[in-house]
Every structure is written in C-alpha cells, then in structure tokens.
Amino acid sequence: MSEIRVLLVDDHPIIRSGIRMLLEQASDITVVGETDRGDTVLALVERLKPDVLLLDMEMPGKSGVEVAGELQAAGASVRILVLSAYDDDQYISSLLAKGAVGYLTKDQAPGAIVEAVRGVARGEEGWFSRRAAAQIAALARKETTSSVLDLTEREEEVLKMLAQGWTNTRIATEMSVSERTVRFHLSNIYDKLGVSSRAEAIAWALRRK
C-alpha cells in the first residue's frame, strides 16, 4: 500500500490537530479528512474512502459504538482503529463486536499510534494499548469455552492468548510453533465460533464473561 488514507474523528480540536501532525510526519500516511461529530462519519467515509478510521469514543451526534455499528450495517470497508481516553471493558467489547480491529488509549506513545495505523491498513487485527489489553485479559481469565464449543486444548490456549490481544507472532513464540500453525488453529476456532475475523473472535470471548 503506497499511501494510507486516514479519517480522524475526535471532538477535541487540539487532540485532533496533534494526531494529524503526528500522522502526516509519516511519508506513507495522508489524513484525508477530519470531523468532531459522530453523525457525519458515514457520509465522510463514503465520500473520502479512507483506509483507516481513527475513531474517538464520546462525541456529539453519535458515539463511537454507534458509528461503528452504522458502518458495519452499511458494509463499509474502512478499518476502524479506536483512539480513546476510555478503557472501559464494555466500550472495548462493544466496539470489537461492531467491527473495530484495534483499541488504543490516548496515553499511547506517538510511535505506537503510527505503527498501529500502518498495521491496521495492512489488514492486521488485535492492535491494543496496554490498558485495553489489560481489560481484555481480565475478561478472558473469566472465560470457559471448551465445554461449550468442543475446542481442543490447543485451540482453547490460542483463544485465551488471542483474547489478551496477543499477535500471531507472540502466540507462536509462546507455544513454540510456527505462525502457520497458529493461523491453522485460528481458522478452526473461527469455524467453531461461527465468526470470520480475529476481532469477532475476541468480541465473542468478551461477551462470554
């Protein structure tokens, strides 16, 4: 991908300006638009066709959860990366269930935000800040899945690490297997959960608390 097109959605102009300056320092990222209202996002996505939507949680018009739901219902292809001051587990769970592929908190290091945008644009999922990952991990520890879904022991292990926000590389290292094997396990997990993506699997696990 030669150029990553980003749409910024945040109701704080100073924060929005700072994020824009940060992203545009990267030669491969272009901010194609911005808004401070949730109820304008769908029209902007349709008109500007961004690759990545950097989405705040609380805004006038529509919340981040409502925006994500609206985009999901419309079948929008834009990939949603949440950047919020909130790390409430219900926010995280709801947004992942509605198609968000990552959740960063605003105390994240600037470089991590840029890398997350790049990763999301490449089709990667599971980009979480430490605070968001801690919430996911806390919920994941409450999960029991194998008795319900007949997951194998290895699949259950992979799902637990997935729900903690771990990447395929980290899971492979922890399990001493190849990333190809991890992808194989994930494919089986998706089939058994009845989902089609990493974010949906994480959202499923969070809803089972």
C-alpha positions in Angstrom: 0.0 0.0 0.0 1.7 3.2 -1.2 -0.5 5.6 0.7 -2.6 5.1 3.8 -5.6 7.3 3.8 -6.9 8.2 7.3 -10.0 9.9 8.5 -9.8 11.4 12.0 -12.9 11.5 14.3 -12.4 13.3 17.6 -14.4 16.1 19.2 -11.3 17.8 20.8 -9.7 20.1 18.2 -6.3 20.2 20.0 -6.0 16.5 20.2 -7.2 16.1 16.6 -4.7 18.6 15.4 -1.9 16.9 17.3 -2.8 13.5 15.9 -3.0 14.9 12.4 0.5 16.4 12.7 1.8 13.1 14.1 0.4 11.0 11.3 1.4 13.4 8.5 5.0 13.3 9.6 5.0 9.7 8.2 5.5 9.8 4.4 3.2 6.9 3.8 0.2 8.3 5.7 -2.2 11.0 4.5 -5.1 12.4 6.6 -7.8 12.9 4.0 -10.4 14.4 6.4 -11.5 15.0 10.0 -14.7 15.6 11.9 -15.7 16.3 15.5 -19.2 14.7 15.2 -20.2 11.1 15.0 -23.2 11.7 12.9 -21.1 12.9 9.9 -18.8 9.9 9.7 -20.7 7.6 7.4 -21.1 10.4 4.7 -17.4 11.2 5.0 -16.3 7.6 4.7 -18.5 7.2 1.6 -17.1 10.4 0.1 -13.4 10.2 1.1 -12.9 6.4 1.0 -10.3 6.2 3.8 -8.4 3.0 4.5 -8.4 3.6 8.3 -10.8 5.4 10.5 -9.2 6.7 13.7 -12.2 6.9 16.0 -12.9 8.5 19.3 -15.4 7.1 21.8 -17.5 10.0 23.0 -18.6 12.7 20.5 -21.7 14.8 19.7 -24.2 13.3 17.4 -23.2 9.6 17.7 -20.9 7.7 20.0 -18.0 5.6 18.7 -20.1 2.5 19.3 -23.0 3.9 17.3 -20.6 5.0 14.5 -19.0 1.5 14.3 -22.4 -0.1 14.2 -23.6 2.2 11.4 -20.5 1.5 9.3 -20.9 -2.2 9.9 -24.6 -2.1 8.8 -23.6 -0.2 5.7 -20.9 -2.8 4.8 -18.2 -0.1 4.8 -14.7 -1.5 4.1 -12.9 1.1 6.2 -10.9 -0.4 9.0 -11.7 1.0 12.4 -8.9 1.8 14.9 -10.3 3.3 18.2 -8.2 6.0 19.9 -9.9 6.9 23.1 -9.4 8.2 26.6 -11.7 5.5 27.9 -10.7 1.9 28.6 -13.9 0.6 30.0 -14.4 -3.1 29.1 -17.9 -2.6 27.9 -16.7 0.0 25.4 -13.9 -2.3 24.2 -16.2 -5.3 23.9 -19.0 -3.3 22.1 -16.6 -1.8 19.6 -14.9 -5.1 18.7 -18.3 -6.7 18.3 -19.1 -3.9 15.8 -16.0 -4.4 13.7 -13.2 -2.4 15.3 -9.9 -4.1 14.7 -7.9 -2.2 17.4 -8.3 -0.1 20.5 -5.6 2.3 21.7 -5.8 4.7 24.6 -4.7 8.3 24.2 -1.7 7.9 26.6 -0.2 5.6 23.9 3.3 6.6 22.7 3.1 8.5 19.4 5.2 6.0 17.5 2.8 3.2 18.6 -0.1 5.1 17.1 1.6 5.4 13.7 2.6 1.7 13.7 -0.9 0.7 14.7 -2.4 2.7 11.7 0.1 1.0 9.4 -0.7 -2.4 10.8 -4.4 -1.9 10.6 -4.1 -0.7 7.0 -2.1 -3.9 6.2 -5.1 -5.9 7.3 -3.8 -6.8 10.8 -6.1 -7.0 13.8 -5.6 -7.0 17.6 -3.8 -3.7 18.0 -4.4 -2.8 21.7 -2.8 -0.4 24.1 -1.6 -1.9 27.4 -4.6 -0.5 29.2 -7.0 -2.0 26.7 -5.1 -5.3 26.7 -5.3 -5.5 30.5 -9.1 -5.1 30.4 -9.3 -7.8 27.7 -7.0 -10.1 29.7 -9.1 -9.6 32.8 -12.2 -10.6 31.0 -10.5 -13.5 29.2 -9.5 -15.0 32.5 -13.2 -15.4 33.3 -13.8 -17.4 30.2 -14.5 -21.1 29.9 -15.0 -22.2 26.3 -14.0 -25.8 25.6 -17.0 -27.4 27.3 -19.4 -25.3 25.2 -17.7 -25.4 21.8 -15.6 -28.6 21.9 -12.4 -26.7 21.4 -9.3 -28.7 21.6 -6.8 -27.9 24.4 -4.5 -26.1 21.9 -7.4 -24.1 20.4 -8.5 -23.1 23.9 -5.0 -22.0 24.6 -4.8 -20.0 21.4 -8.2 -18.3 22.0 -7.1 -17.3 25.5 -4.0 -15.6 24.2 -5.9 -14.1 21.3 -8.4 -12.5 23.8 -5.5 -11.0 25.6 -4.6 -9.0 22.5 -1.5 -11.1 21.5 -0.2 -11.1 17.9 0.2 -14.3 15.9 4.0 -13.9 16.3 3.8 -13.7 20.1 1.4 -16.7 20.3 3.7 -18.8 18.0 6.7 -17.9 20.2 4.8 -18.8 23.4 3.6 -22.1 22.0 6.9 -22.9 20.3 5.1 -23.4 16.9 5.2 -21.7 13.6 2.9 -18.8 12.7 1.4 -21.1 10.1 0.3 -23.4 12.8 -1.2 -20.5 14.8 -3.2 -19.5 11.7 -4.4 -23.1 11.3 -5.7 -23.1 14.9 -7.3 -19.7 14.4 -9.1 -21.0 11.3 -10.6 -23.9 13.3 -11.5 -21.5 16.2 -13.3 -19.2 13.8 -15.3 -22.1 12.4 -16.4 -23.3 15.8 -17.3 -19.8 17.0 -19.1 -19.0 13.8 -17.1 -15.9 13.2 -14.9 -14.7 10.3 -12.3 -12.5 11.8 -9.9 -12.0 14.7 -11.8 -9.0 16.1 -15.1 -11.0 16.0 -13.4 -13.9 17.9 -12.1 -11.5 20.6 -15.6 -9.9 20.8 -17.2 -13.3 21.2 -14.8 -14.2 24.1 -15.5 -10.9 25.8 -19.3 -11.4 25.6 -18.9 -14.8 27.3 -17.9 -13.2 30.6 
